[in-house]
Amino acid sequence: MGKFMCRCGKLLSNSLDPNEVELWVYTDKEFSEKVTDKESTWLIDLPEYAVWRCTRCERIYFFKDLQPVKVYKLEEDWQDDGEDEDDDEEEGEVVIIET
Ligand SMILES: [Zn+2]
């Protein structure tokens, strides 16, 4: 894809191979559909979105047709231990639901 300027001012590029910017993100459904009968990861179809992660601020950009369509910014206090007494659920706790 080339280069992209993050909102934090960092110039991102995927010209290096491998690089720390480009993520390969599939939903489980998408991965199952694309991997069927494929013998090599090089033969797997590209995911729906190109996903880049800024190496400075960790923002995540989703691109479609070379245009950014979604951006996610890391919440600075997401790992706070601050207890909210009125909240029954523990923040940051991963809940695995059996299927
Ligand atoms: Zn950034």
Boltz pocket constraint, residues with backbone or C-beta under 6 A from the ligand:
constraints:
  - pocket:
      binder: B
      contacts: [[A, 6], [A, 7], [A, 8], [A, 9], [A, 10], [A, 54], [A, 55], [A, 56], [A, 57], [A, 58], [A, 59]]
      max_distance: 6.0
